[in-house]
Amino acid sequence: MPTVSEKERAIEAVRTLPDNATIQDAIERLCFIAKVEEGMRQSEEGHVVPHEEVKKQFLK
């Protein structure tokens, strides 16, 4: 199975936007995808905060 390049993934993300999408919409979509992928990478590497710790931080 061939891997898809980041450029190809970016093009596909922009291609799926509605016809009336703005440049800002495209930038937001690409930033969102990049942030999700970074979070997944961090999670896979074990760089996470336990759920209970997050709850404590929000209840301060």
N, C-alpha and C positions, 0 to 999 in steps of 0.2 A: 504494500500500500504506500503510494508516494506521499510524502509530507507536503503540506501546503505552506508556502512561505508567508511570512508576516505581511508582506506587500499584497499578496493575493487575498489574505484574510481581510485586510483593510479595504481593498477594492470591493470585496463582496459585502462588507458591512455598509459601505457607502451606497452600493448598488441597490440594497434592499430598502433604503430610505424612500419615503414618498417623493413623487415628482416635484412637489412644492417645498421640499426641504431646503433649508438655508445652509450656508457654509458653517454657521455656528452649530446647527443640528448635527452636521457631519463630525465636527470637532468633538462635540459632546459625546456622540456615539463611540468614537474611537477612544476617547479618554475613559469612558465607562468600561469598555472592553479591556483596555490596558490595566485598569485598576482591579477588575475582577480576576484577570489572569495573574496579576501580582499577588493578590490575596490567596489564590489557590496554590501558587508556588510556595508562599510562606507557610500555608497550612500543611502542605506535603512535607515541608522541612521541619515541621514541629514548632514553628514560631507562632504560637497561639496564646491567647489569654483564656484561662478557664472561665466558664460561664459564671460561676459564683463570684469570681473576682470582678467581672464586668458589672454584675448586679450591685456589688458593694460600691463600685466607683460611681454608678448612677444614683445611688441612694444617699450619697454625701450631701 
